Amino acid sequence: MPRRLAKDLASFADLAADYEADKDYRIVQVPRPESSTAVLAPHGGGIQAHTSDIARAIAGSEFGLYLFEGLLRAGNFTALRLRGDRFDEPGCLQMLQACDRVVSVHGLGSPGEVVLLSGRDLALRAAMAERLVAAGLTVEDAPARLSGSDPKHVCNRGRTGAGVLLEISMDLRRSVRRTALVRAVREALLGAAPGSSRGPAGVAP
């Protein structure tokens, strides 16, 4: 029987019924019990290139990390990109139950080096936008069709029901300037001043 594609999957249970863990996809979970912040890449690995690397770098050693990574030789996006409002993997949701702040890192198909921000945590969004702009990056609010304002979106599944969705263009994900993005997001999470050198700025290879 042919396996369903991501557009036909209503939940993680559907995905897990058709695809095999540690063969077709991998889950990486690094909880930080001392932190109430989690950084996610639910479309990591081969699904949306470099989102795993960026999420790892933002999380650093301070914040919890969750990655869902596609491992297929081809077609990861079409097969495994479960929509954010349908991403309900039990381990992820359990981790988020202990978190007040959630940052979800996603890819964006737009040309140029651009970051779109959405999500229900307006204060954290504003802090990130300030620091991203100070770093010289192009930042826009996500249009409604891409917005992470849905309470069911994984970025809003923490304790407060409010998180931030970062959608990053491929040009920026591949650029050396993604280090500036990582630094700016970390500054917002750590409460550092814009342009601060606090925390690592690099992205894991």
C-alpha positions as CSV (number, residue, x, y, z in Angstrom):
1,M,0.0,0.0,0.0
2,P,1.5,3.4,-1.0
3,R,2.5,5.7,1.9
4,R,0.5,8.9,2.3
5,L,2.1,12.2,1.6
6,A,2.3,15.0,4.3
7,K,-0.7,16.9,2.8
8,D,-2.9,13.9,3.5
9,L,-1.8,13.5,7.1
10,A,-4.0,14.9,9.9
11,S,-1.7,14.2,12.8
12,F,1.6,12.7,13.9
13,A,-0.1,9.4,14.5
14,D,-0.9,9.3,10.8
15,L,2.7,10.0,9.9
16,A,4.0,7.4,12.3
17,A,1.6,4.8,10.8
18,D,3.2,5.2,7.4
19,Y,6.8,6.1,8.1
20,E,9.4,4.4,10.4
21,A,11.3,6.1,13.2
22,D,15.1,6.2,12.9
23,K,14.8,5.0,9.2
24,D,12.5,7.6,7.5
25,Y,12.7,10.2,10.3
26,R,14.6,10.9,13.5
27,I,13.5,12.8,16.7
28,V,16.2,14.6,18.7
29,Q,15.1,15.8,22.1
30,V,17.4,17.6,24.5
31,P,15.4,18.8,27.5
32,R,16.8,21.5,29.8
33,P,14.9,21.1,33.1
34,E,16.5,24.3,34.4
35,S,15.1,26.3,31.5
36,S,11.5,27.1,30.6
37,T,12.4,27.8,27.0
38,A,12.3,25.3,24.1
39,V,13.6,25.8,20.6
40,L,12.0,23.5,17.9
41,A,12.7,22.6,14.3
42,P,9.7,20.4,13.4
43,H,10.7,20.3,9.7
44,G,14.4,19.6,10.3
45,G,16.9,17.4,8.5
46,G,16.0,17.0,4.8
47,I,12.6,18.5,5.1
48,Q,13.6,22.2,5.3
49,A,17.4,22.5,5.0
50,H,19.5,24.0,7.8
51,T,16.5,24.6,10.2
52,S,18.0,21.9,12.5
53,D,21.4,23.6,12.5
54,I,19.8,27.0,13.3
55,A,17.6,25.6,16.1
56,R,20.6,23.9,17.7
57,A,22.6,27.1,17.6
58,I,19.8,29.2,19.1
59,A,19.2,26.6,21.9
60,G,22.9,26.5,22.7
61,S,23.5,25.0,26.2
62,E,20.8,27.1,27.8
63,F,17.5,26.1,26.2
64,G,15.6,22.9,25.5
65,L,15.9,21.5,21.9
66,Y,13.5,19.5,19.9
67,L,14.1,18.4,16.3
68,F,12.0,16.3,13.9
69,E,14.3,15.4,11.0
70,G,13.6,13.8,7.7
71,L,16.0,11.1,6.7
72,L,14.6,10.0,3.3
73,R,17.0,9.9,0.4
74,A,14.6,12.2,-1.5
75,G,11.2,13.8,-1.1
76,N,11.4,14.6,2.6
77,F,9.4,17.8,2.2
78,T,6.5,16.2,0.3
79,A,6.4,13.1,2.5
80,L,7.2,14.4,6.0
81,R,6.4,18.1,6.3
82,L,3.5,17.8,8.8
83,R,1.8,21.2,9.1
84,G,2.6,23.2,12.2
85,D,-1.0,23.1,13.4
86,R,-1.1,19.3,13.0
87,F,2.3,18.6,14.6
88,D,1.3,16.9,17.8
89,E,4.2,14.4,18.3
90,P,3.6,13.2,21.9
91,G,7.2,13.7,23.1
92,C,7.3,17.2,21.7
93,L,4.0,18.2,23.4
94,Q,5.1,16.7,26.7
95,M,8.3,18.7,26.6
96,L,6.4,21.9,25.8
97,Q,4.1,21.4,28.8
98,A,7.1,22.5,31.0
99,C,8.0,25.5,28.9
100,D,6.7,29.1,29.1
101,R,8.5,30.2,25.9
102,V,8.6,28.3,22.6
103,V,10.5,29.3,19.4
104,S,9.8,27.2,16.3
105,V,12.3,27.5,13.4
106,H,10.8,26.9,9.9
107,G,11.9,27.4,6.3
108,L,10.5,29.9,3.9
109,G,10.4,29.8,0.1
110,S,10.6,33.5,-0.6
111,P,13.7,34.9,-2.4
112,G,16.3,37.0,-0.7
113,E,17.5,37.0,2.9
114,V,14.3,37.6,4.9
115,V,12.8,36.5,8.2
116,L,9.0,36.4,8.8
117,L,7.8,36.5,12.4
118,S,4.5,35.3,13.7
119,G,3.1,33.5,16.8
120,R,1.0,34.6,19.8
121,D,3.8,35.8,22.1
122,L,3.7,39.4,21.0
123,A,6.3,40.6,23.5
124,L,8.9,38.1,22.5
125,R,8.2,38.7,18.8
126,A,8.8,42.4,19.4
127,A,12.1,41.8,21.2
128,M,13.3,39.5,18.4
129,A,12.3,41.9,15.7
130,E,14.2,44.8,17.4
131,R,17.3,42.7,17.6
132,L,17.1,41.3,14.1
133,V,16.6,44.7,12.6
134,A,19.6,46.0,14.7
135,A,21.6,43.2,13.2
136,G,20.8,44.5,9.7
137,L,18.4,41.7,8.7
138,T,15.2,42.1,6.8
139,V,12.2,41.3,9.1
140,E,8.5,41.2,8.3
141,D,5.3,40.0,9.9
142,A,4.1,36.8,8.3
143,P,1.0,37.1,6.1
144,A,-2.1,35.5,7.4
145,R,-1.8,32.4,5.3
146,L,1.6,31.7,7.0
147,S,0.8,33.0,10.4
148,G,1.5,31.1,13.6
149,S,-1.4,32.7,15.4
150,D,-3.4,29.4,15.4
151,P,-3.5,28.2,19.1
152,K,-3.0,24.7,17.7
153,H,0.3,25.6,16.0
154,V,3.2,23.8,17.7
155,C,4.8,27.2,18.5
156,N,1.8,28.0,20.7
157,R,1.6,24.7,22.5
158,G,3.7,25.6,25.6
159,R,2.3,26.4,29.0
160,T,1.4,30.0,28.1
161,G,-0.3,29.1,24.9
162,A,1.9,31.7,23.1
163,G,5.2,31.3,21.2
164,V,7.1,32.6,18.2
165,L,7.4,31.2,14.7
166,L,10.5,32.1,12.7
167,E,10.3,31.5,9.0
168,I,13.7,31.9,7.4
169,S,14.3,32.1,3.7
170,M,16.7,29.6,2.1
171,D,19.0,32.4,1.0
172,L,19.4,33.4,4.6
173,R,19.6,29.8,5.9
174,R,22.6,29.3,3.5
175,S,24.2,32.6,4.2
176,V,27.0,33.4,6.7
177,R,24.6,36.1,7.9
178,R,22.5,33.4,9.6
179,T,25.0,33.7,12.5
180,A,23.7,37.3,13.0
181,L,20.1,35.8,13.1
182,V,21.1,33.3,15.7
183,R,22.8,35.9,17.8
184,A,19.8,38.3,17.6
185,V,17.3,35.6,18.6
186,R,19.5,34.5,21.5
187,E,19.8,38.1,22.7
188,A,16.0,38.3,22.8
189,L,15.8,35.0,24.8
190,L,18.6,35.9,27.2
191,G,17.4,39.5,27.6
192,A,20.7,40.9,26.3
193,A,20.9,44.3,24.6
194,P,20.7,44.5,20.8
195,G,24.2,43.9,19.3
196,S,25.4,42.2,22.5
197,S,28.0,39.5,22.0
198,R,26.5,37.4,24.8
199,G,26.3,33.7,23.9
200,P,27.6,31.8,20.9
201,A,27.0,33.3,17.5
202,G,27.9,30.3,15.3
203,V,25.7,27.7,13.7
204,A,26.6,24.0,13.9
205,P,27.7,22.6,10.5
